[in-house]
Amino acid sequence: MDPALLILTLGTLVFAAHWFAEIFSKKRIPDVVLLMFIGIVIGPLLKIVDAEKLSTIGNIFGQLTLVILLFESGTELSFKTLADSIKDTVSLTIVNFIFTMTAVGLFGWLALGMNPGISFMLGSALGGSSSAVAIPLVKQISIGEKSKTILILESAFSAILCIVVTLAIFESYKYGEIRVGVIFGQVFSSFLLASFIGLIGSIFWSMVLDKVRTINNSIFTTPAFVFIIYGINELLGYSGIISALAFGIGLANMELIHDRWLKKFSDRKPTLLNPTEKTLFSELVFLMKTFFFVYVGISIKFDSFISLLIGLSISFMLIILRIYVVRISLPSDIKGINAKDRAFLSMMIPRGLAAAVLATMISQSQLAGSERVSNIVFSVIFFTIIFTSALVPLLEKSNKFRGVYTKIINFPNFKKKTDVENIEESIDNNSSASESTQDINEEKTYINEEEDVPNLFL
């Protein structure tokens, strides 16, 4: 590709991304879908960009995108919110993974005639949601803080399960030995030790950040240190993305960490991130997200119509499964999650980078029956992103659709008085008075409309 044309394309993409984001904020037309279609046009359709030549660079860039995305999300999470959400997050993540791996595995084995080992590897690769899709959407829709935190954490936790379990099945299939204890041990150690290293890194960085700022042109040193933390964890065999998330969470709560634990060892006040640095991280996430979704579009393969149909079928299966997963793992008596939030949670089915990398590994393994895994997974990624990006804004924008959808999925609803009282109490604690009145009126309208919609399952 001509360098001048490449530079022109990159500049156009940045302007287009800002325009798409503005369209999303006003019209609720998903920007990630528009970016993906740009990738499809310049990739599979017009062949301007060759996906095969970009595969190695694309995978590395995708990992960097996840690292910055999870770090930036971590800087917005408080320990209190984490404590309120962690139990429900773990429940949702595990139930979703088990249901998905089992259903997709059985579908591939019994319906498609795939080798059972390959089939369940396909199921485990598709067992988690995509941070690169879920987190930007979460930040653009109006749901409770607890629900937002659950979705952010689920996307990070599920990536560990997908990677570790898929690799464990891969090794078991290759050598004919299944070691369940090793799988659980790897998941636990990867999460725990990665979190510990990330938190220790945040403490160290908060102590030296004031010195680092005295160096000229040092504003990118914090992202650079995040990459170092990520790389150390990956080299040690732990989860780099969890360490990046823990690093961001540590920086966000450094005052509390200092007052409760560090003060007895040192009176030195930690240095916190300033508004300029937070703005930089936000812009960096925006740019990396833009190029990532264009790359996803470029990587979609349309050379197998059968694989597209299989991917579409699995995507519909994931939508149905997600409804039951949310009902089982997040019952209606959980505080802080109302029927509206639960409806949003049930639509978050996007698959992304982790699934793509694992599928590529399986397809290139030369194991019997692994040839079509990559095509199937890429089509699932395409359809699940389309479904999620289209349905979530529609659910937020249309009260009628939200009411119908909530009735269709048959989530148990609170009584009207209890719903409103819970909303008022939550808003009193978290919002200003003017915002409270607007939110209460909006939710009252939603509840009234919801009660008028017949339950289509009755």
Helices and strands as residue ranges (DSSP letters): H 3-27, H 31-40, I 41-45, H 51-74, H 79-106, I 107-111, H 116-125, H 131-140, H 145-175, H 180-212, H 221-236, H 240-252, H 254-257, I 258-262, H 275-299, H 305-329, H 339-345, H 353-363, H 373-397, H 399-408, H 416-430, H 433-452
